[in-house]
Amino acid sequence: SSIPPFAPRRRRGESLRSARLTALAENLHRRVIAQPHWYLSELGVAPGRQGSGVGTALLQPVLQQAEREGTPCYLETNNEVNLPFYERNGFKVAGLDQLRPAGPRVWGMLRQPG
């Protein structure tokens, strides 16, 4: 896994590190899945509500729709602690990239229908 040799184009107010992390995630996404899919961009649950089923409840409508359509789902996480949650919901790690040897990591996760 490598970072493009150029500085990714930054959006207004975005740091260079954030732009590089975004480019890394986008490249991982393209490598992991090219077919039509649902891209689950962001999911957050307040720390006090984590572990109470809120995250699963938020995911279920999209996962059910994807199942009906026979469409895979893809997401990224940069927090290793989240992996078991997504795995319990049918996702598998499909790729991993890292900015530098000690830099932030991004896991690409895929959930196939059926």
Secondary structure, 3 states (H helix, E strand, C coil): CCCCCCCCCCCCCCCHHHHHHHHHHHHHHHHHCCCCCEEECCCCCCHHHCCCCHHHHHHHHHHHHHHHHCCCEEEEECCHHHHHHHHHCCCEEEEEEECCCCCCEEEEEEECCC
